[in-house]
Structure formats: structure tokens, C-alpha cells
Amino acid sequence: MTSRLDRLEAAGLVTRTIDAQDRRRVLIRPTPEGRDMWSKHIFEGMARDQDALKALSLDEVVQLNGLLRKVLHSLGE
């Protein structure tokens, strides 16, 4: 995680500061550029997902959601 944060910070996408109340904590905040990049990639991902799901009928999407929910619940146990 630290190396990823190092790269994000070096790219100007996040800032790291020590929490003034608890110096053991490091606060990670996105920069405006980081927030823009996040939004761009989130919306691009959503568009890809929507395109992929066009192949399914509404009933199939409902079934897929149920199956994925079941898998996720099993991972939490």
C-alpha cells in the first residue's frame, strides 16, 4: 500500500499528512487532479459495464445480481 501511495503522491494525485490529533495516523486526501482522474475512470468503468450488460435481458441482469450477491456474502463469512 505504501508504494502505491508513494506513486500516487509523486504523480500529484493525493496528499499525505500526519493527523494532528493522533500522530500514528496518516491522512490521505485526493488533490483536485486526483479527484478528476477518479471521476473520469469511474464513469468510464460504468459505461463499459453498461455496454457489457446490454447483452443480457432484464431477467438475466436480475439473476446475475442475485448470484453476485450470493458470492459476495460467502466471501464475508
mmJSON file of the N, C-alpha and C atoms, coordinates in Angstrom:
{"data_MODEL":{"atom_site":{
"group_PDB":["ATOM","ATOM","ATOM","ATOM","ATOM","ATOM","ATOM","ATOM","ATOM","ATOM","ATOM","ATOM","ATOM","ATOM","ATOM","ATOM","ATOM","ATOM","ATOM","ATOM","ATOM","ATOM","ATOM","ATOM","ATOM","ATOM","ATOM","ATOM","ATOM","ATOM","ATOM","ATOM","ATOM","ATOM","ATOM","ATOM","ATOM","ATOM","ATOM","ATOM","ATOM","ATOM","ATOM","ATOM","ATOM","ATOM","ATOM","ATOM","ATOM","ATOM","ATOM","ATOM","ATOM","ATOM","ATOM","ATOM","ATOM","ATOM","ATOM","ATOM","ATOM","ATOM","ATOM","ATOM","ATOM","ATOM","ATOM","ATOM","ATOM","ATOM","ATOM","ATOM","ATOM","ATOM","ATOM","ATOM","ATOM","ATOM","ATOM","ATOM","ATOM","ATOM","ATOM","ATOM","ATOM","ATOM","ATOM","ATOM","ATOM","ATOM","ATOM","ATOM","ATOM","ATOM","ATOM","ATOM","ATOM","ATOM","ATOM","ATOM","ATOM","ATOM","ATOM","ATOM","ATOM","ATOM","ATOM","ATOM","ATOM","ATOM","ATOM","ATOM","ATOM","ATOM","ATOM","ATOM","ATOM","ATOM","ATOM","ATOM","ATOM","ATOM","ATOM","ATOM","ATOM","ATOM","ATOM","ATOM","ATOM","ATOM","ATOM","ATOM","ATOM","ATOM","ATOM","ATOM","ATOM","ATOM","ATOM","ATOM","ATOM","ATOM","ATOM","ATOM","ATOM","ATOM","ATOM","ATOM","ATOM","ATOM","ATOM","ATOM","ATOM","ATOM","ATOM","ATOM","ATOM","ATOM","ATOM","ATOM","ATOM","ATOM","ATOM","ATOM","ATOM","ATOM","ATOM","ATOM","ATOM","ATOM","ATOM","ATOM","ATOM","ATOM","ATOM","ATOM","ATOM","ATOM","ATOM","ATOM","ATOM","ATOM","ATOM","ATOM","ATOM","ATOM","ATOM","ATOM","ATOM","ATOM","ATOM","ATOM","ATOM","ATOM","ATOM","ATOM","ATOM","ATOM","ATOM","ATOM","ATOM","ATOM","ATOM","ATOM","ATOM","ATOM","ATOM","ATOM","ATOM","ATOM","ATOM","ATOM","ATOM","ATOM","ATOM","ATOM","ATOM","ATOM","ATOM","ATOM","ATOM","ATOM","ATOM","ATOM","ATOM","ATOM","ATOM","ATOM","ATOM","ATOM","ATOM"],
"id":[1,2,3,4,5,6,7,8,9,10,11,12,13,14,15,16,17,18,19,20,21,22,23,24,25,26,27,28,29,30,31,32,33,34,35,36,37,38,39,40,41,42,43,44,45,46,47,48,49,50,51,52,53,54,55,56,57,58,59,60,61,62,63,64,65,66,67,68,69,70,71,72,73,74,75,76,77,78,79,80,81,82,83,84,85,86,87,88,89,90,91,92,93,94,95,96,97,98,99,100,101,102,103,104,105,106,107,108,109,110,111,112,113,114,115,116,117,118,119,120,121,122,123,124,125,126,127,128,129,130,131,132,133,134,135,136,137,138,139,140,141,142,143,144,145,146,147,148,149,150,151,152,153,154,155,156,157,158,159,160,161,162,163,164,165,166,167,168,169,170,171,172,173,174,175,176,177,178,179,180,181,182,183,184,185,186,187,188,189,190,191,192,193,194,195,196,197,198,199,200,201,202,203,204,205,206,207,208,209,210,211,212,213,214,215,216,217,218,219,220,221,222,223,224,225,226,227,228,229,230,231],
"type_symbol":["N","C","C","N","C","C","N","C","C","N","C","C","N","C","C","N","C","C","N","C","C","N","C","C","N","C","C","N","C","C","N","C","C","N","C","C","N","C","C","N","C","C","N","C","C","N","C","C","N","C","C","N","C","C","N","C","C","N","C","C","N","C","C","N","C","C","N","C","C","N","C","C","N","C","C","N","C","C","N","C","C","N","C","C","N","C","C","N","C","C","N","C","C","N","C","C","N","C","C","N","C","C","N","C","C","N","C","C","N","C","C","N","C","C","N","C","C","N","C","C","N","C","C","N","C","C","N","C","C","N","C","C","N","C","C","N","C","C","N","C","C","N","C","C","N","C","C","N","C","C","N","C","C","N","C","C","N","C","C","N","C","C","N","C","C","N","C","C","N","C","C","N","C","C","N","C","C","N","C","C","N","C","C","N","C","C","N","C","C","N","C","C","N","C","C","N","C","C","N","C","C","N","C","C","N","C","C","N","C","C","N","C","C","N","C","C","N","C","C","N","C","C","N","C","C","N","C","C","N","C","C"],
"label_atom_id":["N","CA","C","N","CA","C","N","CA","C","N","CA","C","N","CA","C","N","CA","C","N","CA","C","N","CA","C","N","CA","C","N","CA","C","N","CA","C","N","CA","C","N","CA","C","N","CA","C","N","CA","C","N","CA","C","N","CA","C","N","CA","C","N","CA","C","N","CA","C","N","CA","C","N","CA","C","N","CA","C","N","CA","C","N","CA","C","N","CA","C","N","CA","C","N","CA","C","N","CA","C","N","CA","C","N","CA","C","N","CA","C","N","CA","C","N","CA","C","N","CA","C","N","CA","C","N","CA","C","N","CA","C","N","CA","C","N","CA","C","N","CA","C","N","CA","C","N","CA","C","N","CA","C","N","CA","C","N","CA","C","N","CA","C","N","CA","C","N","CA","C","N","CA","C","N","CA","C","N","CA","C","N","CA","C","N","CA","C","N","CA","C","N","CA","C","N","CA","C","N","CA","C","N","CA","C","N","CA","C","N","CA","C","N","CA","C","N","CA","C","N","CA","C","N","CA","C","N","CA","C","N","CA","C","N","CA","C","N","CA","C","N","CA","C","N","CA","C","N","CA","C","N","CA","C","N","CA","C","N","CA","C","N","CA","C","N","CA","C"],
"label_alt_id":[null,null,null,null,null,null,null,null,null,null,null,null,null,null,null,null,null,null,null,null,null,null,null,null,null,null,null,null,null,null,null,null,null,null,null,null,null,null,null,null,null,null,null,null,null,null,null,null,null,null,null,null,null,null,null,null,null,null,null,null,null,null,null,null,null,null,null,null,null,null,null,null,null,null,null,null,null,null,null,null,null,null,null,null,null,null,null,null,null,null,null,null,null,null,null,null,null,null,null,null,null,null,null,null,null,null,null,null,null,null,null,null,null,null,null,null,null,null,null,null,null,null,null,null,null,null,null,null,null,null,null,null,null,null,null,null,null,null,null,null,null,null,null,null,null,null,null,null,null,null,null,null,null,null,null,null,null,null,null,null,null,null,null,null,null,null,null,null,null,null,null,null,null,null,null,null,null,null,null,null,null,null,null,null,null,null,null,null,null,null,null,null,null,null,null,null,null,null,null,null,null,null,null,null,null,null,null,null,null,null,null,null,null,null,null,null,null,null,null,null,null,null,null,null,null,null,null,null,null,null,null],
"label_comp_id":["MET","MET","MET","THR","THR","THR","SER","SER","SER","ARG","ARG","ARG","LEU","LEU","LEU","ASP","ASP","ASP","ARG","ARG","ARG","LEU","LEU","LEU","GLU","GLU","GLU","ALA","ALA","ALA","ALA","ALA","ALA","GLY","GLY","GLY","LEU","LEU","LEU","VAL","VAL","VAL","THR","THR","THR","ARG","ARG","ARG","THR","THR","THR","ILE","ILE","ILE","ASP","ASP","ASP","ALA","ALA","ALA","GLN","GLN","GLN","ASP","ASP","ASP","ARG","ARG","ARG","ARG","ARG","ARG","ARG","ARG","ARG","VAL","VAL","VAL","LEU","LEU","LEU","ILE","ILE","ILE","ARG","ARG","ARG","PRO","PRO","PRO","THR","THR","THR","PRO","PRO","PRO","GLU","GLU","GLU","GLY","GLY","GLY","ARG","ARG","ARG","ASP","ASP","ASP","MET","MET","MET","TRP","TRP","TRP","SER","SER","SER","LYS","LYS","LYS","HIS","HIS","HIS","ILE","ILE","ILE","PHE","PHE","PHE","GLU","GLU","GLU","GLY","GLY","GLY","MET","MET","MET","ALA","ALA","ALA","ARG","ARG","ARG","ASP","ASP","ASP","GLN","GLN","GLN","ASP","ASP","ASP","ALA","ALA","ALA","LEU","LEU","LEU","LYS","LYS","LYS","ALA","ALA","ALA","LEU","LEU","LEU","SER","SER","SER","LEU","LEU","LEU","ASP","ASP","ASP","GLU","GLU","GLU","VAL","VAL","VAL","VAL","VAL","VAL","GLN","GLN","GLN","LEU","LEU","LEU","ASN","ASN","ASN","GLY","GLY","GLY","LEU","LEU","LEU","LEU","LEU","LEU","ARG","ARG","ARG","LYS","LYS","LYS","VAL","VAL","VAL","LEU","LEU","LEU","HIS","HIS","HIS","SER","SER","SER","LEU","LEU","LEU","GLY","GLY","GLY","GLU","GLU","GLU"],
"label_asym_id":["A","A","A","A","A","A","A","A","A","A","A","A","A","A","A","A","A","A","A","A","A","A","A","A","A","A","A","A","A","A","A","A","A","A","A","A","A","A","A","A","A","A","A","A","A","A","A","A","A","A","A","A","A","A","A","A","A","A","A","A","A","A","A","A","A","A","A","A","A","A","A","A","A","A","A","A","A","A","A","A","A","A","A","A","A","A","A","A","A","A","A","A","A","A","A","A","A","A","A","A","A","A","A","A","A","A","A","A","A","A","A","A","A","A","A","A","A","A","A","A","A","A","A","A","A","A","A","A","A","A","A","A","A","A","A","A","A","A","A","A","A","A","A","A","A","A","A","A","A","A","A","A","A","A","A","A","A","A","A","A","A","A","A","A","A","A","A","A","A","A","A","A","A","A","A","A","A","A","A","A","A","A","A","A","A","A","A","A","A","A","A","A","A","A","A","A","A","A","A","A","A","A","A","A","A","A","A","A","A","A","A","A","A","A","A","A","A","A","A","A","A","A","A","A","A","A","A","A","A","A","A"],
"label_entity_id":["1","1","1","1","1","1","1","1","1","1","1","1","1","1","1","1","1","1","1","1","1","1","1","1","1","1","1","1","1","1","1","1","1","1","1","1","1","1","1","1","1","1","1","1","1","1","1","1","1","1","1","1","1","1","1","1","1","1","1","1","1","1","1","1","1","1","1","1","1","1","1","1","1","1","1","1","1","1","1","1","1","1","1","1","1","1","1","1","1","1","1","1","1","1","1","1","1","1","1","1","1","1","1","1","1","1","1","1","1","1","1","1","1","1","1","1","1","1","1","1","1","1","1","1","1","1","1","1","1","1","1","1","1","1","1","1","1","1","1","1","1","1","1","1","1","1","1","1","1","1","1","1","1","1","1","1","1","1","1","1","1","1","1","1","1","1","1","1","1","1","1","1","1","1","1","1","1","1","1","1","1","1","1","1","1","1","1","1","1","1","1","1","1","1","1","1","1","1","1","1","1","1","1","1","1","1","1","1","1","1","1","1","1","1","1","1","1","1","1","1","1","1","1","1","1","1","1","1","1","1","1"],
"label_seq_id":[1,1,1,2,2,2,3,3,3,4,4,4,5,5,5,6,6,6,7,7,7,8,8,8,9,9,9,10,10,10,11,11,11,12,12,12,13,13,13,14,14,14,15,15,15,16,16,16,17,17,17,18,18,18,19,19,19,20,20,20,21,21,21,22,22,22,23,23,23,24,24,24,25,25,25,26,26,26,27,27,27,28,28,28,29,29,29,30,30,30,31,31,31,32,32,32,33,33,33,34,34,34,35,35,35,36,36,36,37,37,37,38,38,38,39,39,39,40,40,40,41,41,41,42,42,42,43,43,43,44,44,44,45,45,45,46,46,46,47,47,47,48,48,48,49,49,49,50,50,50,51,51,51,52,52,52,53,53,53,54,54,54,55,55,55,56,56,56,57,57,57,58,58,58,59,59,59,60,60,60,61,61,61,62,62,62,63,63,63,64,64,64,65,65,65,66,66,66,67,67,67,68,68,68,69,69,69,70,70,70,71,71,71,72,72,72,73,73,73,74,74,74,75,75,75,76,76,76,77,77,77],
"pdbx_PDB_ins_code":[null,null,null,null,null,null,null,null,null,null,null,null,null,null,null,null,null,null,null,null,null,null,null,null,null,null,null,null,null,null,null,null,null,null,null,null,null,null,null,null,null,null,null,null,null,null,null,null,null,null,null,null,null,null,null,null,null,null,null,null,null,null,null,null,null,null,null,null,null,null,null,null,null,null,null,null,null,null,null,null,null,null,null,null,null,null,null,null,null,null,null,null,null,null,null,null,null,null,null,null,null,null,null,null,null,null,null,null,null,null,null,null,null,null,null,null,null,null,null,null,null,null,null,null,null,null,null,null,null,null,null,null,null,null,null,null,null,null,null,null,null,null,null,null,null,null,null,null,null,null,null,null,null,null,null,null,null,null,null,null,null,null,null,null,null,null,null,null,null,null,null,null,null,null,null,null,null,null,null,null,null,null,null,null,null,null,null,null,null,null,null,null,null,null,null,null,null,null,null,null,null,null,null,null,null,null,null,null,null,null,null,null,null,null,null,null,null,null,null,null,null,null,null,null,null,null,null,null,null,null,null],
"Cartn_x":[0.823,0.0,0.872,1.942,2.808,3.392,3.83,4.416,3.366,2.141,1.072,0.826,0.772,0.566,1.746,2.954,4.129,3.965,3.523,3.348,2.226,1.127,0.021,0.443,1.189,1.661,2.661,3.576,4.561,3.884,2.763,2.025,1.132,1.09,0.267,-1.209,-1.534,-2.939,-3.486,-2.596,-3.013,-1.988,-2.432,-1.527,-1.577,-0.477,-0.409,0.012,-0.74,-0.384,-0.575,0.204,0.071,-1.129,-1.958,-3.12,-2.624,-3.024,-2.582,-3.092,-4.203,-4.788,-4.189,-3.731,-3.165,-2.028,-0.817,0.325,0.617,-0.056,0.104,-0.662,-1.611,-2.452,-1.902,-2.039,-1.684,-2.973,-3.251,-4.465,-4.13,-4.874,-4.696,-5.878,-5.57,-6.633,-6.318,-7.355,-7.106,-6.879,-6.024,-5.858,-6.984,-7.188,-8.203,-7.953,-6.685,-6.357,-6.695,-6.39,-6.7,-8.195,-8.959,-10.42,-10.977,-10.441,-10.883,-10.576,-9.362,-8.975,-9.87,-10.141,-11.016,-12.386,-12.968,-14.295,-14.282,-13.264,-13.163,-13.151,-12.317,-12.191,-13.433,-14.068,-15.304,-16.375,-16.552,-17.59,-17.258,-15.984,-15.597,-15.887,-15.606,-15.891,-17.379,-18.166,-19.619,-20.135,-19.606,-20.03,-19.665,-18.456,-18.058,-18.993,-19.317,-20.23,-21.597,-22.096,-23.403,-23.378,-22.309,-22.185,-22.162,-21.426,-21.325,-22.662,-23.411,-24.68,-25.813,-25.584,-26.606,-26.917,-25.98,-26.18,-27.194,-27.515,-28.422,-29.815,-30.802,-32.174,-32.312,-33.408,-33.655,-33.676,-34.34,-34.379,-32.98,-32.141,-30.775,-29.946,-30.159,-29.457,-29.873,-31.155,-31.649,-31.019,-30.965,-30.363,-28.873,-28.173,-26.747,-26.517,-27.326,-27.19,-27.362,-28.335,-28.561,-27.382,-26.832,-25.689,-24.448,-24.206,-23.054,-23.203,-24.412,-24.677,-24.374,-24.769,-24.525,-23.021,-22.269,-20.819,-20.193,-20.591,-20.033,-20.34,-21.556,-21.919,-21.07,-20.79,-19.986,-18.549,-18.049,-16.694,-16.594,-17.717,-17.73,-17.853,-18.107,-18.303,-17.011],
"Cartn_y":[-1.183,0.0,1.254,1.221,2.398,2.751,1.742,2.047,2.613,2.135,2.699,4.155,4.424,5.803,6.685,6.136,6.885,7.306,6.369,6.673,7.693,7.542,8.496,9.891,9.941,11.231,11.852,11.058,11.553,12.08,11.478,11.915,13.123,13.558,14.72,14.409,13.143,12.744,12.687,12.556,12.552,13.321,13.723,14.296,13.427,13.405,12.683,13.667,13.661,14.49,13.675,14.011,13.364,13.986,13.15,13.613,14.353,15.595,16.396,15.836,15.142,14.59,13.238,12.5,11.174,10.969,11.204,11.193,9.817,8.779,7.454,7.349,8.237,8.199,9.099,8.639,9.437,9.667,10.914,11.261,11.356,10.629,10.619,11.37,12.372,13.153,13.303,13.196,13.408,14.89,15.15,16.515,16.762,18.001,18.242,17.392,17.265,16.433,14.963,14.502,13.125,12.867,13.831,13.694,13.643,14.497,14.494,13.164,12.646,11.372,10.242,10.239,9.227,9.253,10.447,10.574,10.093,10.474,10.069,8.544,7.892,6.442,5.726,6.266,5.667,5.699,6.851,6.96,6.125,6.041,5.174,3.713,3.312,1.943,1.647,2.605,2.421,2.261,3.042,2.949,1.58,1.076,-0.266,-1.33,-1.208,-2.171,-2.154,-0.963,-0.852,-1.461,-1.227,-1.82,-3.344,-3.876,-5.336,-5.943,-5.251,-5.794,-5.68,-4.957,-4.85,-6.21,-7.149,-8.482,-9.295,-8.842,-9.595,-8.991,-9.852,-9.38,-8.865,-8.181,-7.686,-8.838,-9.941,-11.098,-11.658,-11.664,-12.164,-11.241,-9.937,-8.987,-9.202,-9.4,-9.664,-10.953,-11.974,-13.248,-13.063,-12.338,-12.077,-11.336,-10.327,-9.579,-10.501,-11.377,-12.315,-13.255,-13.751,-14.662,-13.945,-12.743,-11.986,-11.643,-11.296,-11.016,-12.248,-13.428,-14.68,-14.928,-14.701,-14.887,-13.92,-12.636,-11.641,-11.97,-12.419,-12.803,-13.971,-14.916,-16.064,-15.664,-14.606,-14.136,-13.442,-12.902,-12.204,-13.112,-14.387,-15.314,-15.849],
"Cartn_z":[0.0,0.0,0.0,0.754,0.829,-0.528,-1.281,-2.596,-3.545,-3.434,-4.279,-3.911,-2.613,-2.179,-2.581,-2.507,-2.96,-4.42,-5.257,-6.687,-6.907,-6.175,-6.32,-5.867,-4.772,-4.277,-5.259,-5.787,-6.751,-8.018,-8.379,-9.566,-9.281,-8.017,-7.673,-7.543,-7.293,-7.23,-5.802,-4.811,-3.406,-2.574,-1.385,-0.394,0.853,1.571,2.845,3.932,5.025,6.171,7.44,8.456,9.753,10.464,11.047,11.806,13.053,13.215,14.357,15.686,15.668,16.887,17.271,16.268,16.513,15.51,15.955,15.031,14.444,14.921,14.319,13.01,12.817,11.614,10.524,9.303,8.127,7.347,7.054,6.309,4.827,4.036,2.581,1.974,1.178,0.538,-0.949,-1.781,-3.217,-3.503,-4.456,-4.96,-5.962,-6.373,-7.417,-8.671,-9.081,-10.253,-9.971,-8.759,-8.381,-8.377,-7.882,-7.859,-9.286,-10.163,-11.571,-12.238,-11.99,-12.598,-12.079,-10.78,-10.184,-10.856,-10.951,-11.567,-13.01,-13.752,-15.157,-15.277,-14.479,-14.574,-14.055,-13.037,-12.525,-13.612,-14.257,-15.283,-16.517,-16.872,-17.995,-17.657,-16.431,-15.998,-15.998,-15.548,-15.555,-16.979,-17.899,-19.304,-19.882,-19.561,-20.029,-19.459,-18.173,-17.546,-18.22,-18.486,-19.136,-20.527,-21.268,-22.604,-22.522,-21.56,-21.418,-21.033,-20.194,-19.71,-20.735,-21.817,-22.865,-23.488,-23.371,-23.938,-23.138,-21.912,-21.049,-21.045,-20.877,-20.696,-19.263,-18.979,-17.628,-16.623,-16.989,-16.093,-15.837,-16.85,-16.688,-15.786,-15.915,-15.049,-13.595,-13.364,-12.008,-11.47,-12.295,-11.886,-11.588,-12.448,-12.244,-10.927,-10.658,-9.403,-8.197,-8.257,-7.16,-6.957,-8.055,-7.962,-7.428,-7.901,-7.414,-5.932,-5.521,-4.104,-3.261,-3.748,-3.026,-2.882,-3.949,-3.899,-2.894,-2.955,-2.042,-0.584,-0.312,1.062,1.533,0.649,1.046,1.368,0.737,0.997,2.358,2.813,4.094,5.298,5.07,6.184,6.699],
"occupancy":[1.0,1.0,1.0,1.0,1.0,1.0,1.0,1.0,1.0,1.0,1.0,1.0,1.0,1.0,1.0,1.0,1.0,1.0,1.0,1.0,1.0,1.0,1.0,1.0,1.0,1.0,1.0,1.0,1.0,1.0,1.0,1.0,1.0,1.0,1.0,1.0,1.0,1.0,1.0,1.0,1.0,1.0,1.0,1.0,1.0,1.0,1.0,1.0,1.0,1.0,1.0,1.0,1.0,1.0,1.0,1.0,1.0,1.0,1.0,1.0,1.0,1.0,1.0,1.0,1.0,1.0,1.0,1.0,1.0,1.0,1.0,1.0,1.0,1.0,1.0,1.0,1.0,1.0,1.0,1.0,1.0,1.0,1.0,1.0,1.0,1.0,1.0,1.0,1.0,1.0,1.0,1.0,1.0,1.0,1.0,1.0,1.0,1.0,1.0,1.0,1.0,1.0,1.0,1.0,1.0,1.0,1.0,1.0,1.0,1.0,1.0,1.0,1.0,1.0,1.0,1.0,1.0,1.0,1.0,1.0,1.0,1.0,1.0,1.0,1.0,1.0,1.0,1.0,1.0,1.0,1.0,1.0,1.0,1.0,1.0,1.0,1.0,1.0,1.0,1.0,1.0,1.0,1.0,1.0,1.0,1.0,1.0,1.0,1.0,1.0,1.0,1.0,1.0,1.0,1.0,1.0,1.0,1.0,1.0,1.0,1.0,1.0,1.0,1.0,1.0,1.0,1.0,1.0,1.0,1.0,1.0,1.0,1.0,1.0,1.0,1.0,1.0,1.0,1.0,1.0,1.0,1.0,1.0,1.0,1.0,1.0,1.0,1.0,1.0,1.0,1.0,1.0,1.0,1.0,1.0,1.0,1.0,1.0,1.0,1.0,1.0,1.0,1.0,1.0,1.0,1.0,1.0,1.0,1.0,1.0,1.0,1.0,1.0,1.0,1.0,1.0,1.0,1.0,1.0,1.0,1.0,1.0,1.0,1.0,1.0,1.0,1.0,1.0,1.0,1.0,1.0],
"B_iso_or_equiv":[0.0,0.0,0.0,0.0,0.0,0.0,0.0,0.0,0.0,0.0,0.0,0.0,0.0,0.0,0.0,0.0,0.0,0.0,0.0,0.0,0.0,0.0,0.0,0.0,0.0,0.0,0.0,0.0,0.0,0.0,0.0,0.0,0.0,0.0,0.0,0.0,0.0,0.0,0.0,0.0,0.0,0.0,0.0,0.0,0.0,0.0,0.0,0.0,0.0,0.0,0.0,0.0,0.0,0.0,0.0,0.0,0.0,0.0,0.0,0.0,0.0,0.0,0.0,0.0,0.0,0.0,0.0,0.0,0.0,0.0,0.0,0.0,0.0,0.0,0.0,0.0,0.0,0.0,0.0,0.0,0.0,0.0,0.0,0.0,0.0,0.0,0.0,0.0,0.0,0.0,0.0,0.0,0.0,0.0,0.0,0.0,0.0,0.0,0.0,0.0,0.0,0.0,0.0,0.0,0.0,0.0,0.0,0.0,0.0,0.0,0.0,0.0,0.0,0.0,0.0,0.0,0.0,0.0,0.0,0.0,0.0,0.0,0.0,0.0,0.0,0.0,0.0,0.0,0.0,0.0,0.0,0.0,0.0,0.0,0.0,0.0,0.0,0.0,0.0,0.0,0.0,0.0,0.0,0.0,0.0,0.0,0.0,0.0,0.0,0.0,0.0,0.0,0.0,0.0,0.0,0.0,0.0,0.0,0.0,0.0,0.0,0.0,0.0,0.0,0.0,0.0,0.0,0.0,0.0,0.0,0.0,0.0,0.0,0.0,0.0,0.0,0.0,0.0,0.0,0.0,0.0,0.0,0.0,0.0,0.0,0.0,0.0,0.0,0.0,0.0,0.0,0.0,0.0,0.0,0.0,0.0,0.0,0.0,0.0,0.0,0.0,0.0,0.0,0.0,0.0,0.0,0.0,0.0,0.0,0.0,0.0,0.0,0.0,0.0,0.0,0.0,0.0,0.0,0.0,0.0,0.0,0.0,0.0,0.0,0.0,0.0,0.0,0.0,0.0,0.0,0.0],
"pdbx_formal_charge":[null,null,null,null,null,null,null,null,null,null,null,null,null,null,null,null,null,null,null,null,null,null,null,null,null,null,null,null,null,null,null,null,null,null,null,null,null,null,null,null,null,null,null,null,null,null,null,null,null,null,null,null,null,null,null,null,null,null,null,null,null,null,null,null,null,null,null,null,null,null,null,null,null,null,null,null,null,null,null,null,null,null,null,null,null,null,null,null,null,null,null,null,null,null,null,null,null,null,null,null,null,null,null,null,null,null,null,null,null,null,null,null,null,null,null,null,null,null,null,null,null,null,null,null,null,null,null,null,null,null,null,null,null,null,null,null,null,null,null,null,null,null,null,null,null,null,null,null,null,null,null,null,null,null,null,null,null,null,null,null,null,null,null,null,null,null,null,null,null,null,null,null,null,null,null,null,null,null,null,null,null,null,null,null,null,null,null,null,null,null,null,null,null,null,null,null,null,null,null,null,null,null,null,null,null,null,null,null,null,null,null,null,null,null,null,null,null,null,null,null,null,null,null,null,null,null,null,null,null,null,null],
"auth_seq_id":[1,1,1,2,2,2,3,3,3,4,4,4,5,5,5,6,6,6,7,7,7,8,8,8,9,9,9,10,10,10,11,11,11,12,12,12,13,13,13,14,14,14,15,15,15,16,16,16,17,17,17,18,18,18,19,19,19,20,20,20,21,21,21,22,22,22,23,23,23,24,24,24,25,25,25,26,26,26,27,27,27,28,28,28,29,29,29,30,30,30,31,31,31,32,32,32,33,33,33,34,34,34,35,35,35,36,36,36,37,37,37,38,38,38,39,39,39,40,40,40,41,41,41,42,42,42,43,43,43,44,44,44,45,45,45,46,46,46,47,47,47,48,48,48,49,49,49,50,50,50,51,51,51,52,52,52,53,53,53,54,54,54,55,55,55,56,56,56,57,57,57,58,58,58,59,59,59,60,60,60,61,61,61,62,62,62,63,63,63,64,64,64,65,65,65,66,66,66,67,67,67,68,68,68,69,69,69,70,70,70,71,71,71,72,72,72,73,73,73,74,74,74,75,75,75,76,76,76,77,77,77],
"auth_comp_id":["MET","MET","MET","THR","THR","THR","SER","SER","SER","ARG","ARG","ARG","LEU","LEU","LEU","ASP","ASP","ASP","ARG","ARG","ARG","LEU","LEU","LEU","GLU","GLU","GLU","ALA","ALA","ALA","ALA","ALA","ALA","GLY","GLY","GLY","LEU","LEU","LEU","VAL","VAL","VAL","THR","THR","THR","ARG","ARG","ARG","THR","THR","THR","ILE","ILE","ILE","ASP","ASP","ASP","ALA","ALA","ALA","GLN","GLN","GLN","ASP","ASP","ASP","ARG","ARG","ARG","ARG","ARG","ARG","ARG","ARG","ARG","VAL","VAL","VAL","LEU","LEU","LEU","ILE","ILE","ILE","ARG","ARG","ARG","PRO","PRO","PRO","THR","THR","THR","PRO","PRO","PRO","GLU","GLU","GLU","GLY","GLY","GLY","ARG","ARG","ARG","ASP","ASP","ASP","MET","MET","MET","TRP","TRP","TRP","SER","SER","SER","LYS","LYS","LYS","HIS","HIS","HIS","ILE","ILE","ILE","PHE","PHE","PHE","GLU","GLU","GLU","GLY","GLY","GLY","MET","MET","MET","ALA","ALA","ALA","ARG","ARG","ARG","ASP","ASP","ASP","GLN","GLN","GLN","ASP","ASP","ASP","ALA","ALA","ALA","LEU","LEU","LEU","LYS","LYS","LYS","ALA","ALA","ALA","LEU","LEU","LEU","SER","SER","SER","LEU","LEU","LEU","ASP","ASP","ASP","GLU","GLU","GLU","VAL","VAL","VAL","VAL","VAL","VAL","GLN","GLN","GLN","LEU","LEU","LEU","ASN","ASN","ASN","GLY","GLY","GLY","LEU","LEU","LEU","LEU","LEU","LEU","ARG","ARG","ARG","LYS","LYS","LYS","VAL","VAL","VAL","LEU","LEU","LEU","HIS","HIS","HIS","SER","SER","SER","LEU","LEU","LEU","GLY","GLY","GLY","GLU","GLU","GLU"],
"auth_asym_id":["A","A","A","A","A","A","A","A","A","A","A","A","A","A","A","A","A","A","A","A","A","A","A","A","A","A","A","A","A","A","A","A","A","A","A","A","A","A","A","A","A","A","A","A","A","A","A","A","A","A","A","A","A","A","A","A","A","A","A","A","A","A","A","A","A","A","A","A","A","A","A","A","A","A","A","A","A","A","A","A","A","A","A","A","A","A","A","A","A","A","A","A","A","A","A","A","A","A","A","A","A","A","A","A","A","A","A","A","A","A","A","A","A","A","A","A","A","A","A","A","A","A","A","A","A","A","A","A","A","A","A","A","A","A","A","A","A","A","A","A","A","A","A","A","A","A","A","A","A","A","A","A","A","A","A","A","A","A","A","A","A","A","A","A","A","A","A","A","A","A","A","A","A","A","A","A","A","A","A","A","A","A","A","A","A","A","A","A","A","A","A","A","A","A","A","A","A","A","A","A","A","A","A","A","A","A","A","A","A","A","A","A","A","A","A","A","A","A","A","A","A","A","A","A","A","A","A","A","A","A","A"],
"auth_atom_id":["N","CA","C","N","CA","C","N","CA","C","N","CA","C","N","CA","C","N","CA","C","N","CA","C","N","CA","C","N","CA","C","N","CA","C","N","CA","C","N","CA","C","N","CA","C","N","CA","C","N","CA","C","N","CA","C","N","CA","C","N","CA","C","N","CA","C","N","CA","C","N","CA","C","N","CA","C","N","CA","C","N","CA","C","N","CA","C","N","CA","C","N","CA","C","N","CA","C","N","CA","C","N","CA","C","N","CA","C","N","CA","C","N","CA","C","N","CA","C","N","CA","C","N","CA","C","N","CA","C","N","CA","C","N","CA","C","N","CA","C","N","CA","C","N","CA","C","N","CA","C","N","CA","C","N","CA","C","N","CA","C","N","CA","C","N","CA","C","N","CA","C","N","CA","C","N","CA","C","N","CA","C","N","CA","C","N","CA","C","N","CA","C","N","CA","C","N","CA","C","N","CA","C","N","CA","C","N","CA","C","N","CA","C","N","CA","C","N","CA","C","N","CA","C","N","CA","C","N","CA","C","N","CA","C","N","CA","C","N","CA","C","N","CA","C","N","CA","C","N","CA","C","N","CA","C","N","CA","C","N","CA","C","N","CA","C","N","CA","C"],
"pdbx_PDB_model_num":[1,1,1,1,1,1,1,1,1,1,1,1,1,1,1,1,1,1,1,1,1,1,1,1,1,1,1,1,1,1,1,1,1,1,1,1,1,1,1,1,1,1,1,1,1,1,1,1,1,1,1,1,1,1,1,1,1,1,1,1,1,1,1,1,1,1,1,1,1,1,1,1,1,1,1,1,1,1,1,1,1,1,1,1,1,1,1,1,1,1,1,1,1,1,1,1,1,1,1,1,1,1,1,1,1,1,1,1,1,1,1,1,1,1,1,1,1,1,1,1,1,1,1,1,1,1,1,1,1,1,1,1,1,1,1,1,1,1,1,1,1,1,1,1,1,1,1,1,1,1,1,1,1,1,1,1,1,1,1,1,1,1,1,1,1,1,1,1,1,1,1,1,1,1,1,1,1,1,1,1,1,1,1,1,1,1,1,1,1,1,1,1,1,1,1,1,1,1,1,1,1,1,1,1,1,1,1,1,1,1,1,1,1,1,1,1,1,1,1,1,1,1,1,1,1,1,1,1,1,1,1]
}}}
